[in-house]
Amino acid sequence: MRQFRRAALGAASLSLLLSACSLGGGSTASKGTIAGQLVLAGPPECPERPFCLKGLTDTYGLTFKDFKATDSGGPITVEALKKGDAQVAVLFTSDPGIATNNFVLLQDDKQLQLADNLIPVVRSDALAANPVIREALNAVQAKLDQATLTDLNKQVTVDGKASADVAKAWVDGQGFSFSGGSGNITVGSTNFYEQEVLGEIYAQVLEKAGITVERKFQLGAREVVFPALKSGDIDILAEYAATALEFVNNTAGEATTDPKATSDKLNERLRPMGLEALDYAAATDQNGFVVTRDTATKYSLVKISDLAKPAP
């Protein structure tokens, strides 16, 4: 899940980044699969995590030739893939490195990952005062597929553009035409660049609808931002369905791989707090498994289950 993003790499774990943890010794049948010919790169904790290598084994039946411990969706993992030290890598599904390097994100066709689809969380009183918020943000969500989110992130983190400029170009290109808004609202974000881009998009669409928007971005971690949302210090926050649900229910295990079921349960938990989650987007930010374009072509890889096919 997205919690990997915040993993701190201390001196003890740094040594792991330079070594490979062998996963050899699998069955003869597994060695004869495509996965059995390939090395998987990912964070050091990946072999034990249900949404990483353990999940690939339990859900997809995959055994890799080897595992290379790198970092949590960061540059070491990307370099391992580019250099050929690994052929499959764990990155976040909205990582701009996927677009920059023309990597192929394999479809999670057996739904290993929990549904961390993008979803706006809004104060109920703000929605009551300005019904156009629901209409406008749901329209935004309908346009946010995986490729769009990845490209928005790339423009900020790789191309060096300002979040406000990236958001404006995208919003203007959609031709949104909402109206009837009034008064003031505040859009917040954590200290994660993706949330600031999304916050800018929400803010600019609502400004076009006639609402005066204050921005409070880079407020800190979810432990800071969510209380600000509940208290009314901010009114709107871009969230992730499964992660938000596990946060508000104290990791009670209610999130599933089904985005509708997860968002419905999230709303059930949010309503007593005076909050509501709107429509979820197709775009996600969760663990993804990627390969280079050459590897995808060589083995005809489109989805994760393709890795279980017999090696050519």
N, C-alpha and C positions, 0 to 999 in steps of 0.2 A: 504494500500500500504506500501511500504518499509519505508516511512517516519516515521512510528511508531517506528522504530528501534532507532531513535535519540531522542525520547521523554525523557526529563529530569524529573525525579521524585523528586519533591521538597517536603517540609514538608507538604504542603497542600494536595498533591495527595497521600502521604504515608498513610494517614489515610484511604483513599479509598481502599487501598490494603488489609486492614484488615476487610473490611465489604462486605456484599453482597447486590446488588441492586435487589430487588425483581421484577420479571417480571411475577408474578402470576396473576390470574384473567383473563386468556385467555379463549377462547370459550371452551365449553364442547368437541367439536370435536378436538381442538388442544391439549387438555389435554389427549386425547385418542391416540395421536401419540407417537412414540418413543421419539421425541424431548420433548414432554410434560412431560416425566418421568425423564429428564436429566437436569443437571446444566451446563451452559456454563461459562467458565472462559476466561477472556481476559482483555485488557487494559481498564482503567476507561472510556475512550472516546468511547469504542466499541458500546454501544447502539445507539449512534447518527451517526455512520460512515456508509456510503453506502457500504463499502467493508468489513464490520464487521456485527454486529447483525442486524442493519437496513437492510442491503442487504440480510441477511438470511431470514428476514421476508418478504421483498418486492419481492425477486426473487424466494425463495424456499417455502414461506408460512409457515415458522417454528416459533413456539412459544415454548420457553423452560420453564421448571419448575421454573428456577431461573437464575439469572446472578450473577457471583462472580467477582468483580473487582480485578484484580491481577496486572500484569505488561505487558510491551510491548514485548512479545515474549521472556521472560526471565525466570530465575530460579523459581520465585514465581508461575508462571503459570504452569511450569513443576511439581513442588511439589504438587500443587492443584490437578493435574490429577493423580499423583502417589498415593497420600493419599486418593483419592476418594472424596475429597471435591467438585470436578467437574468431569463430565464424558466426556465432550467435551471441547477442549481448542483451542485458537487461537495462533498458532505459525507460524514462517516463514517457507516456504516450504523447505528451505535448512538447517533448524536448525539441528545441529548434535544431539540434544537431541532426535530427532525422532528415529534415528538409535540406539542411546545408550540405550534408554528405550524400544525399540521394539514397539513404538507407530505405529498406522496406520493412514496415511495421507489420508483423504477421497477425492475422486475425485470430482473436481468442475464441475460436469456434466452439469450444466446450465450456466457455464461461468460467474460467478459473478465477478471474479477478472479481472482487466486489465492485458494485456499480458506483464508481466515483465520477459520475457525470456532473458536469457543471450545472449549478442550480442557484438562482438568486434567493437569498433569504431577506425578507422585508418586514418591517414593523407593521402590524395589522392596522394601527391607527393611521399610518401614512397611506396605506391602500384605501382606507375608508375615505380619507380626505381627498385623494386623487386617484380615482379608478383608472385613469389613463396609465398609471404606473404598471398595472398588471398587463394591460394590452400592449404597451410598448416593450416591456422587458420580455414578455413571452414571444413577441415577434423577433427580438434579438436572438433569443435562445434557439428559435427555429432555424436560424441562419448559421449557427455555430457548430459546424462539423469538425472532425479531427484535423483535416488539412488546413482549414481556416484558422483554427486556434494555433496550430504549430507555426503557420506563416506569420501570424501576429506576433508571437513570441520571438521568432527569428528576426523580424524587423527591429525589435527593441534590443535584443541581446547580442545579435551578430552584426546587423547593419548600423546599430548605434543611433537609431531614431528615437525621438522623444515619444513617450507613451501617448501624450495628448495628440501629437501629429499623426501617429499610426491609427489611433482611434478615429480621428476626424476623417481621414481618407477612407477608412472602411465604412463608417456610418454614412458619409456622403454617397458612397457607391451603392448603398442599399436602397436609397430612395425612400426612406421612412418619412411618413407624413402624419404624425400624431399631433393632436391639439386638445385644448380644453383643460390643461393643467394650470395650477396656480399655487402660490405660497412657496414655502422653502422645504427642502429636504437635504439630508447629508448622506453622501456615499462614502463608505470606508473601505479599507483594505488592510490585509496583513502586510508584512514586509517581504512579500513574494511578488516578483515582477509581474507574473501572469495576472495576479489579482488586481494590480494597478491598471494594467491594460484593460481588463474587463470593467473595472470601476469607471474608467474614463469613457468607455463605450456606453455604459448605462447612463452616466452623467450627461453626455452630449445628446443622447436620444431624448432624455427627459427635458433638457433645456430647449430642444427644438419643439417640445410639446407645451412649452410655456411655464415650466417650473424653474425656480431659482435653485441652483444646486451648489452646495458647499462640498468640497472634497477634503477628506481626512484620510490620506493614504499613508502607507508605511507605519502603521500604528504599533506593530509588534506581532507576536504570535497569536494564535487563536485564543489562548488563555487570557489575552488582553482585549482582543477585538470583540469576542462574543459577549462578554459583559457590557461592553460599550453599546452593542446592539440592543441588548435587553433593557438597558437603562435609558435609551433614547438619545445617547450621545451621537450615535449614527443611526440611519434609517434603513440602509441597504448594504448588503455584503454579498459578493460573489463567493459561493461555497461549492463544496463537492459532496454529493449526496451521502455516500457511505461513510466518509470521514466525519462529516458533520453529525450524522446520526450516532456514530460511535462516541463522539465527543459529548453530545447532549445526554446520552443515556449511560454515560460512564462505562463505555466499552462492554455493553451487555450482550453483544453478539447478535443484534437484530438486523444488521445490514446483510443484504444478500447480493447475488449476481444479477438480480432483476431490478433495473432502474425504476420501474413503476412501483413495485412493491417497496423498494427502499425509500423512494421519495414520499410515498404515502405514509409509511411509518415515521419518516422524519417529520412530516406535517402533524401527525398525531402527537409527537413529542414537543413540537414547537408551539402549538396553539395555546397551551396553558401559560406560556411565556409571553404571549402577545405578539408572536411572530408567525410568519407563513412562508413556506417555500413555494416558489412559482414553478413554471414548467422546467423540466430538465432538458439539457441540450444533448445532442448526439456526441459531442466532444467530451472526452474524459481526460483526467490527469491521474494515471495509475501505472503500475508496472506494465511494461510492454516488452515484447521480445522481438528484436530486430536483427536483420541480416543485411549484408551489402547487396547492391543490385546484382553484382556478378554471381554471388552465392544463390540468390533467389532464382536467377535464370538457369544456373547450372543444375539445380535440383528441382526446379518447378515449384518453388515454395510460395504459397499464398497465405496459408493458415498454419497455426501451430501443429495441428494434427498431421500436416504433410511431413513433419519431421519423423513420424513413426513409420513412414513408408519404407520399403526395401531400398537399400542403397543401389544406385545404378552401377 
